């Protein structure tokens, strides 16, 4: 089943997907199965595959049966972006509105392709480590001596997921008048927590209101 995306909240901008995956890389991977869906929570990176096609890369524990269930079956990687509660009291006419929730999300569809070569698996692992260590003053590197490194690489299953279809939903008050969008963004910015701040920033970038000066 496809993600419900009203026209006002839809976008086909690849840059939006890239930003969402970069800023919120911890995804929920869901694969349909006979009894119940297989679900894993994993950090994923968006990379260019063959022919510049979009590809997600990641890994899971070899002991996790999800990678076997996913063989030849389309999975969905769900990226949960910023989200926050929106009070109707922030609108110009609050009596004519109800509470809602603003958020950004992406559903990325594709088939998980396990990486059999140990060297390629180690390279994917190194890319993930580098991505999350790069901003640190002294980045940690997965450089332990053998045979320890190979043993740990063997305990995971690295994979690629070639992107077949993407659904991005930005529910950021685009269905409200511009004045209401500005009021919501300002109110969220005063809430004092990171989720509200992030939604306010995304609203200023993607909901058609001017950036805050």
KOLVO-354919 format. One record per residue (C-alpha): residue in three letters; x, y negated, z. Coordinates in steps of 0.2 Angstrom, whole numbers, plus 5000, padded with zeros to 4 digits. Example, Ala and Ser with C-alpha at 12.3 -4.5 7.8 and 13.67 -1.06 7.14 Angstrom:
2
<pt residuo="ALA" X="5062" Y="5022" Z="5039"/>
<pt residuo="SER" X="5068" Y="5005" Z="5036"/>
END
This chain:
213
<pt residuo="UNK" X="5000" Y="5000" Z="5000"/>
<pt residuo="UNK" X="5006" Y="4983" Z="4996"/>
<pt residuo="UNK" X="5009" Y="4969" Z="5008"/>
<pt residuo="UNK" X="4994" Y="4957" Z="5009"/>
<pt residuo="UNK" X="5001" Y="4940" Z="5002"/>
<pt residuo="UNK" X="4989" Y="4926" Z="4998"/>
<pt residuo="UNK" X="4995" Y="4915" Z="4984"/>
<pt residuo="UNK" X="4999" Y="4901" Z="4995"/>
<pt residuo="UNK" X="5011" Y="4912" Z="5005"/>
<pt residuo="UNK" X="5020" Y="4920" Z="4990"/>
<pt residuo="UNK" X="5037" Y="4917" Z="4983"/>
<pt residuo="UNK" X="5047" Y="4925" Z="4970"/>
<pt residuo="UNK" X="5063" Y="4915" Z="4974"/>
<pt residuo="UNK" X="5078" Y="4928" Z="4976"/>
<pt residuo="UNK" X="5087" Y="4915" Z="4987"/>
<pt residuo="UNK" X="5073" Y="4916" Z="5000"/>
<pt residuo="UNK" X="5075" Y="4935" Z="5001"/>
<pt residuo="UNK" X="5094" Y="4933" Z="5002"/>
<pt residuo="UNK" X="5092" Y="4920" Z="5016"/>
<pt residuo="UNK" X="5080" Y="4931" Z="5026"/>
<pt residuo="UNK" X="5091" Y="4946" Z="5025"/>
<pt residuo="UNK" X="5107" Y="4936" Z="5029"/>
<pt residuo="UNK" X="5099" Y="4928" Z="5044"/>
<pt residuo="UNK" X="5088" Y="4942" Z="5050"/>
<pt residuo="UNK" X="5097" Y="4958" Z="5045"/>
<pt residuo="UNK" X="5090" Y="4970" Z="5058"/>
<pt residuo="UNK" X="5077" Y="4979" Z="5047"/>
<pt residuo="UNK" X="5063" Y="4993" Z="5050"/>
<pt residuo="UNK" X="5065" Y="5006" Z="5037"/>
<pt residuo="UNK" X="5049" Y="5017" Z="5035"/>
<pt residuo="UNK" X="5048" Y="5032" Z="5024"/>
<pt residuo="UNK" X="5031" Y="5042" Z="5022"/>
<pt residuo="UNK" X="5032" Y="5060" Z="5027"/>
<pt residuo="UNK" X="5019" Y="5074" Z="5028"/>
<pt residuo="UNK" X="5015" Y="5073" Z="5047"/>
<pt residuo="UNK" X="5020" Y="5055" Z="5051"/>
<pt residuo="UNK" X="5031" Y="5042" Z="5044"/>
<pt residuo="UNK" X="5050" Y="5042" Z="5048"/>
<pt residuo="UNK" X="5055" Y="5025" Z="5055"/>
<pt residuo="UNK" X="5072" Y="5019" Z="5059"/>
<pt residuo="UNK" X="5078" Y="5002" Z="5065"/>
<pt residuo="UNK" X="5095" Y="4997" Z="5056"/>
<pt residuo="UNK" X="5105" Y="4982" Z="5051"/>
<pt residuo="UNK" X="5106" Y="4981" Z="5032"/>
<pt residuo="UNK" X="5116" Y="4970" Z="5020"/>
<pt residuo="UNK" X="5110" Y="4964" Z="5003"/>
<pt residuo="UNK" X="5123" Y="4967" Z="4990"/>
<pt residuo="UNK" X="5124" Y="4967" Z="4971"/>
<pt residuo="UNK" X="5124" Y="4985" Z="4963"/>
<pt residuo="UNK" X="5127" Y="4991" Z="4946"/>
<pt residuo="UNK" X="5122" Y="4978" Z="4933"/>
<pt residuo="UNK" X="5119" Y="4965" Z="4946"/>
<pt residuo="UNK" X="5104" Y="4974" Z="4953"/>
<pt residuo="UNK" X="5100" Y="4971" Z="4971"/>
<pt residuo="UNK" X="5105" Y="4985" Z="4983"/>
<pt residuo="UNK" X="5104" Y="4987" Z="5002"/>
<pt residuo="UNK" X="5117" Y="4995" Z="5011"/>
<pt residuo="UNK" X="5118" Y="5003" Z="5028"/>
<pt residuo="UNK" X="5120" Y="5019" Z="5038"/>
<pt residuo="UNK" X="5111" Y="5029" Z="5051"/>
<pt residuo="UNK" X="5116" Y="5043" Z="5063"/>
<pt residuo="UNK" X="5119" Y="5060" Z="5054"/>
<pt residuo="UNK" X="5108" Y="5068" Z="5068"/>
<pt residuo="UNK" X="5094" Y="5056" Z="5063"/>
<pt residuo="UNK" X="5083" Y="5067" Z="5051"/>
<pt residuo="UNK" X="5076" Y="5052" Z="5043"/>
<pt residuo="UNK" X="5090" Y="5052" Z="5029"/>
<pt residuo="UNK" X="5084" Y="5069" Z="5024"/>
<pt residuo="UNK" X="5066" Y="5065" Z="5024"/>
<pt residuo="UNK" X="5070" Y="5050" Z="5013"/>
<pt residuo="UNK" X="5077" Y="5060" Z="4999"/>
<pt residuo="UNK" X="5068" Y="5056" Z="4983"/>
<pt residuo="UNK" X="5055" Y="5046" Z="4992"/>
<pt residuo="UNK" X="5052" Y="5028" Z="4991"/>
<pt residuo="UNK" X="5055" Y="5019" Z="5007"/>
<pt residuo="UNK" X="5052" Y="5002" Z="5013"/>
<pt residuo="UNK" X="5064" Y="4991" Z="5023"/>
<pt residuo="UNK" X="5055" Y="4978" Z="5032"/>
<pt residuo="UNK" X="5064" Y="4962" Z="5037"/>
<pt residuo="UNK" X="5056" Y="4952" Z="5051"/>
<pt residuo="UNK" X="5061" Y="4934" Z="5049"/>
<pt residuo="UNK" X="5057" Y="4919" Z="5061"/>
<pt residuo="UNK" X="5039" Y="4919" Z="5069"/>
<pt residuo="UNK" X="5030" Y="4909" Z="5081"/>
<pt residuo="UNK" X="5012" Y="4905" Z="5088"/>
<pt residuo="UNK" X="5003" Y="4890" Z="5081"/>
<pt residuo="UNK" X="4991" Y="4881" Z="5092"/>
<pt residuo="UNK" X="4975" Y="4873" Z="5084"/>
<pt residuo="UNK" X="4978" Y="4858" Z="5095"/>
<pt residuo="UNK" X="4992" Y="4853" Z="5084"/>
<pt residuo="UNK" X="4981" Y="4850" Z="5069"/>
<pt residuo="UNK" X="4972" Y="4833" Z="5065"/>
<pt residuo="UNK" X="4955" Y="4841" Z="5068"/>
<pt residuo="UNK" X="4958" Y="4855" Z="5081"/>
<pt residuo="UNK" X="4940" Y="4858" Z="5084"/>
<pt residuo="UNK" X="4938" Y="4865" Z="5066"/>
<pt residuo="UNK" X="4953" Y="4877" Z="5067"/>
<pt residuo="UNK" X="4958" Y="4893" Z="5076"/>
<pt residuo="UNK" X="4975" Y="4899" Z="5083"/>
<pt residuo="UNK" X="4987" Y="4908" Z="5071"/>
<pt residuo="UNK" X="5004" Y="4915" Z="5069"/>
<pt residuo="UNK" X="5017" Y="4908" Z="5057"/>
<pt residuo="UNK" X="5031" Y="4920" Z="5050"/>
<pt residuo="UNK" X="5042" Y="4925" Z="5036"/>
<pt residuo="UNK" X="5044" Y="4943" Z="5031"/>
<pt residuo="UNK" X="5050" Y="4954" Z="5017"/>
<pt residuo="UNK" X="5046" Y="4971" Z="5011"/>
<pt residuo="UNK" X="5060" Y="4979" Z="5001"/>
<pt residuo="UNK" X="5055" Y="4995" Z="4992"/>
<pt residuo="UNK" X="5068" Y="5008" Z="4985"/>
<pt residuo="UNK" X="5075" Y="5025" Z="4988"/>
<pt residuo="UNK" X="5089" Y="5029" Z="5000"/>
<pt residuo="UNK" X="5104" Y="5036" Z="4991"/>
<pt residuo="UNK" X="5116" Y="5045" Z="5004"/>
<pt residuo="UNK" X="5134" Y="5042" Z="5000"/>
<pt residuo="UNK" X="5143" Y="5058" Z="5000"/>
<pt residuo="UNK" X="5161" Y="5052" Z="4998"/>
<pt residuo="UNK" X="5169" Y="5049" Z="5015"/>
<pt residuo="UNK" X="5179" Y="5034" Z="5008"/>
<pt residuo="UNK" X="5164" Y="5025" Z="5001"/>
<pt residuo="UNK" X="5155" Y="5028" Z="5017"/>
<pt residuo="UNK" X="5169" Y="5021" Z="5027"/>
<pt residuo="UNK" X="5170" Y="5006" Z="5015"/>
<pt residuo="UNK" X="5151" Y="5003" Z="5019"/>
<pt residuo="UNK" X="5154" Y="5004" Z="5037"/>
<pt residuo="UNK" X="5169" Y="4991" Z="5036"/>
<pt residuo="UNK" X="5157" Y="4979" Z="5026"/>
<pt residuo="UNK" X="5144" Y="4980" Z="5040"/>
<pt residuo="UNK" X="5158" Y="4977" Z="5054"/>
<pt residuo="UNK" X="5165" Y="4963" Z="5044"/>
<pt residuo="UNK" X="5148" Y="4954" Z="5042"/>
<pt residuo="UNK" X="5145" Y="4954" Z="5060"/>
<pt residuo="UNK" X="5162" Y="4951" Z="5066"/>
<pt residuo="UNK" X="5167" Y="4937" Z="5054"/>
<pt residuo="UNK" X="5162" Y="4922" Z="5064"/>
<pt residuo="UNK" X="5172" Y="4928" Z="5080"/>
<pt residuo="UNK" X="5188" Y="4920" Z="5084"/>
<pt residuo="UNK" X="5196" Y="4937" Z="5085"/>
<pt residuo="UNK" X="5186" Y="4949" Z="5074"/>
<pt residuo="UNK" X="5186" Y="4967" Z="5079"/>
<pt residuo="UNK" X="5191" Y="4979" Z="5065"/>
<pt residuo="UNK" X="5187" Y="4998" Z="5064"/>
<pt residuo="UNK" X="5205" Y="5002" Z="5063"/>
<pt residuo="UNK" X="5207" Y="5017" Z="5076"/>
<pt residuo="UNK" X="5220" Y="5030" Z="5071"/>
<pt residuo="UNK" X="5215" Y="5047" Z="5063"/>
<pt residuo="UNK" X="5208" Y="5059" Z="5065"/>
<pt residuo="UNK" X="5196" Y="5048" Z="5076"/>
<pt residuo="UNK" X="5191" Y="5036" Z="5063"/>
<pt residuo="UNK" X="5186" Y="5050" Z="5050"/>
<pt residuo="UNK" X="5177" Y="5059" Z="5064"/>
<pt residuo="UNK" X="5166" Y="5044" Z="5068"/>
<pt residuo="UNK" X="5163" Y="5041" Z="5049"/>
<pt residuo="UNK" X="5157" Y="5059" Z="5048"/>
<pt residuo="UNK" X="5145" Y="5056" Z="5062"/>
<pt residuo="UNK" X="5135" Y="5044" Z="5051"/>
<pt residuo="UNK" X="5126" Y="5044" Z="5034"/>
<pt residuo="UNK" X="5130" Y="5029" Z="5024"/>
<pt residuo="UNK" X="5117" Y="5025" Z="5010"/>
<pt residuo="UNK" X="5113" Y="5013" Z="4997"/>
<pt residuo="UNK" X="5095" Y="5008" Z="4993"/>
<pt residuo="UNK" X="5093" Y="5001" Z="4975"/>
<pt residuo="UNK" X="5079" Y="4988" Z="4976"/>
<pt residuo="UNK" X="5064" Y="4993" Z="4965"/>
<pt residuo="UNK" X="5051" Y="4980" Z="4971"/>
<pt residuo="UNK" X="5051" Y="4966" Z="4984"/>
<pt residuo="UNK" X="5037" Y="4957" Z="4993"/>
<pt residuo="UNK" X="5041" Y="4941" Z="5002"/>
<pt residuo="UNK" X="5028" Y="4932" Z="5012"/>
<pt residuo="UNK" X="5031" Y="4915" Z="5020"/>
<pt residuo="UNK" X="5016" Y="4911" Z="5031"/>
<pt residuo="UNK" X="5021" Y="4893" Z="5035"/>
<pt residuo="UNK" X="5005" Y="4883" Z="5035"/>
<pt residuo="UNK" X="5005" Y="4880" Z="5016"/>
<pt residuo="UNK" X="4986" Y="4882" Z="5016"/>
<pt residuo="UNK" X="4985" Y="4867" Z="5028"/>
<pt residuo="UNK" X="4986" Y="4848" Z="5023"/>
<pt residuo="UNK" X="5003" Y="4841" Z="5022"/>
<pt residuo="UNK" X="4999" Y="4830" Z="5038"/>
<pt residuo="UNK" X="4995" Y="4846" Z="5048"/>
<pt residuo="UNK" X="5011" Y="4855" Z="5042"/>
<pt residuo="UNK" X="5021" Y="4840" Z="5048"/>
<pt residuo="UNK" X="5012" Y="4840" Z="5064"/>
<pt residuo="UNK" X="5015" Y="4859" Z="5066"/>
<pt residuo="UNK" X="5033" Y="4858" Z="5062"/>
<pt residuo="UNK" X="5036" Y="4844" Z="5074"/>
<pt residuo="UNK" X="5027" Y="4853" Z="5088"/>
<pt residuo="UNK" X="5036" Y="4869" Z="5085"/>
<pt residuo="UNK" X="5052" Y="4859" Z="5086"/>
<pt residuo="UNK" X="5047" Y="4853" Z="5104"/>
<pt residuo="UNK" X="5043" Y="4871" Z="5110"/>
<pt residuo="UNK" X="5061" Y="4874" Z="5116"/>
<pt residuo="UNK" X="5064" Y="4891" Z="5110"/>
<pt residuo="UNK" X="5074" Y="4899" Z="5096"/>
<pt residuo="UNK" X="5059" Y="4907" Z="5087"/>
<pt residuo="UNK" X="5049" Y="4891" Z="5086"/>
<pt residuo="UNK" X="5064" Y="4881" Z="5081"/>
<pt residuo="UNK" X="5068" Y="4893" Z="5067"/>
<pt residuo="UNK" X="5050" Y="4892" Z="5060"/>
<pt residuo="UNK" X="5050" Y="4873" Z="5060"/>
<pt residuo="UNK" X="5066" Y="4874" Z="5050"/>
<pt residuo="UNK" X="5059" Y="4886" Z="5038"/>
<pt residuo="UNK" X="5043" Y="4875" Z="5036"/>
<pt residuo="UNK" X="5054" Y="4860" Z="5032"/>
<pt residuo="UNK" X="5063" Y="4870" Z="5019"/>
<pt residuo="UNK" X="5048" Y="4880" Z="5011"/>
<pt residuo="UNK" X="5031" Y="4872" Z="5015"/>
<pt residuo="UNK" X="5033" Y="4856" Z="5005"/>
<pt residuo="UNK" X="5036" Y="4844" Z="5019"/>
<pt residuo="UNK" X="5051" Y="4832" Z="5020"/>
<pt residuo="UNK" X="5066" Y="4838" Z="5031"/>
<pt residuo="UNK" X="5067" Y="4830" Z="5048"/>
<pt residuo="UNK" X="5079" Y="4815" Z="5048"/>
END
